[in-house]
Amino acid sequence: MELWTVYDINKKSTGKTIDRHSNEKLKEGEYHLVVEAIIINFKGEILLNKRSKLKNKYPCMWETTGGSCIKGENSLQAILREIREELGIIFNESEAIFYKTLRDDVAKDFKDIWLFRKDLEIENLNYTDGEVIDSKWVTIDEFEKMIDKEEIIPTIDFDKEDYKKCLELT
């Protein structure tokens, strides 16, 4: 069972939870929290991960690290857990830079985007939870071409303007 905290339109907890795998759906004005990590190395490349073919949505497509915040976690705790679970990498809280929050009224979620600046060796990544099967570093131009070719999941909220802002923050 994976419980999500339910938030209102102002990103305040309603005190309610919902089981991710139940038939119960979020109601109008209810949201859950997802997190996304943009990891950029010192060459300015973005880390992308290939989703397992066993994933229900977007199998074998490329994405950044992320997932849902579970009950009892704040956004920062959730992104650090997701990175650890998906890549086997442990970041410290001090390495995380909050970038922005987006609200999606269709998906009924808030997405907190976190930025990390670190050189990681692909061969040192450990895909511990089976969700990720490969990783690679790409330039922002390669990233945009992959989006155009529909090789990257369509829920990515990151573009060249975001990239420039993130480089300034790190």
VMD Tcl script that draws the C-alpha trace (Angstrom):
set ca {
  {0.00 0.00 0.00}
  {1.33 3.44 -0.94}
  {-0.52 6.29 0.73}
  {-0.49 9.79 -0.69}
  {-1.29 12.91 1.30}
  {-4.13 14.84 -0.34}
  {-3.58 18.57 -0.86}
  {-5.95 21.40 -1.67}
  {-5.54 23.90 -4.52}
  {-3.19 25.98 -2.33}
  {-0.89 22.98 -1.70}
  {-2.05 22.65 1.90}
  {-2.63 19.20 3.36}
  {-6.32 18.37 3.75}
  {-5.53 15.78 6.41}
  {-6.86 13.13 4.05}
  {-4.85 10.31 2.43}
  {-5.54 8.15 -0.59}
  {-4.13 4.75 -1.52}
  {-2.35 5.06 -4.84}
  {-3.55 1.63 -5.95}
  {-7.17 1.89 -4.83}
  {-10.12 2.70 -7.05}
  {-10.67 5.87 -5.06}
  {-9.84 8.92 -7.16}
  {-8.87 12.43 -6.23}
  {-11.90 14.70 -6.24}
  {-12.20 18.14 -7.84}
  {-9.80 20.51 -6.07}
  {-7.72 17.66 -4.62}
  {-4.10 17.05 -5.57}
  {-1.16 14.86 -4.69}
  {2.51 15.82 -4.69}
  {5.11 14.53 -7.12}
  {8.79 15.38 -7.27}
  {11.30 15.54 -10.10}
  {15.10 15.80 -9.97}
  {17.11 17.58 -12.62}
  {20.66 16.34 -12.18}
  {23.24 18.32 -14.15}
  {26.95 17.47 -14.28}
  {29.77 20.02 -14.45}
  {29.86 19.74 -18.24}
  {26.28 21.01 -18.22}
  {24.76 17.68 -19.27}
  {21.44 16.38 -17.92}
  {21.09 12.87 -16.49}
  {18.33 10.85 -18.14}
  {17.10 7.42 -17.11}
  {15.45 4.78 -19.25}
  {12.25 3.35 -17.82}
  {11.83 -0.40 -17.49}
  {9.76 -2.17 -20.14}
  {7.61 -3.40 -17.24}
  {6.36 0.11 -16.44}
  {2.64 0.54 -17.23}
  {3.06 4.09 -18.51}
  {5.75 5.06 -21.02}
  {7.84 1.85 -20.96}
  {11.39 2.14 -22.34}
  {11.18 5.93 -22.64}
  {13.66 8.36 -21.10}
  {12.94 10.56 -18.09}
  {14.51 12.38 -15.20}
  {14.35 10.86 -11.71}
  {11.13 11.41 -9.80}
  {7.95 10.02 -8.36}
  {5.18 10.51 -5.85}
  {5.58 11.87 -2.37}
  {4.20 9.40 0.16}
  {2.38 10.11 3.40}
  {4.69 11.52 6.07}
  {7.27 12.84 3.61}
  {7.95 16.38 2.58}
  {9.05 17.18 -0.94}
  {12.78 17.13 -0.17}
  {12.59 13.79 1.62}
  {10.64 12.36 -1.32}
  {13.15 13.42 -3.98}
  {16.10 12.13 -1.97}
  {14.26 8.78 -1.54}
  {13.40 8.58 -5.24}
  {17.03 9.18 -6.27}
  {18.22 6.56 -3.78}
  {15.61 4.00 -4.91}
  {15.96 4.55 -8.66}
  {19.71 5.20 -8.97}
  {21.26 3.95 -5.72}
  {22.78 7.39 -5.13}
  {22.60 9.19 -1.80}
  {22.45 12.96 -1.91}
  {22.55 15.15 1.19}
  {19.79 17.68 1.80}
  {22.39 20.43 1.38}
  {23.01 19.30 -2.23}
  {19.37 19.89 -3.22}
  {18.26 23.21 -4.67}
  {14.53 23.81 -4.89}
  {13.70 25.11 -8.37}
  {9.92 25.50 -8.67}
  {6.44 24.08 -8.12}
  {3.98 23.45 -10.94}
  {0.29 22.62 -10.58}
  {-1.39 20.33 -13.10}
  {-5.17 20.45 -12.85}
  {-5.60 17.56 -15.30}
  {-3.20 15.14 -13.60}
  {-4.31 16.55 -10.23}
  {-0.83 17.01 -8.91}
  {1.69 19.53 -7.72}
  {5.18 18.89 -9.05}
  {8.16 20.13 -7.08}
  {11.27 20.29 -9.23}
  {14.62 19.93 -7.49}
  {18.03 20.65 -8.93}
  {21.27 18.80 -8.22}
  {24.71 19.60 -9.64}
  {27.06 16.64 -9.49}
  {29.31 14.51 -11.64}
  {28.13 10.90 -11.45}
  {29.63 7.95 -13.29}
  {26.93 5.95 -15.07}
  {28.68 2.70 -14.16}
  {28.35 3.60 -10.45}
  {24.57 3.88 -10.60}
  {22.64 1.02 -9.02}
  {19.11 0.51 -10.28}
  {17.82 -0.92 -7.02}
  {14.05 -0.87 -7.56}
  {13.83 -2.15 -11.16}
  {12.14 1.01 -12.46}
  {15.24 2.20 -14.32}
  {17.26 0.06 -16.74}
  {19.80 2.54 -18.15}
  {21.06 6.10 -17.77}
  {22.95 8.58 -19.89}
  {24.15 12.18 -19.90}
  {22.80 14.44 -22.66}
  {23.31 18.05 -23.64}
  {20.33 20.40 -23.58}
  {20.25 20.30 -27.39}
  {20.18 16.48 -27.38}
  {17.48 16.64 -24.69}
  {15.28 18.88 -26.84}
  {15.81 16.67 -29.92}
  {14.77 13.63 -27.86}
  {11.61 15.47 -26.82}
  {10.85 16.28 -30.47}
  {11.36 12.59 -31.38}
  {9.05 11.60 -28.49}
  {11.80 9.58 -26.78}
  {11.26 11.38 -23.47}
  {8.09 10.92 -21.41}
  {5.62 13.74 -22.12}
  {5.25 14.70 -18.46}
  {8.71 16.31 -18.30}
  {8.41 20.00 -17.44}
  {11.85 21.26 -18.38}
  {13.12 23.20 -21.38}
  {16.05 25.34 -22.51}
  {14.87 28.37 -20.52}
  {14.64 26.26 -17.36}
  {18.08 24.85 -18.14}
  {19.61 28.34 -18.33}
  {17.98 29.35 -15.04}
  {19.17 26.16 -13.35}
  {22.76 26.74 -14.45}
  {22.58 30.17 -12.80}
  {21.35 28.60 -9.55}
  {24.15 26.05 -9.26}
}
mol new
graphics top color blue
foreach p $ca { graphics top sphere $p radius 0.5 }
foreach p [lrange $ca 0 end-1] q [lrange $ca 1 end] { graphics top cylinder $p $q radius 0.2 }
display resetview
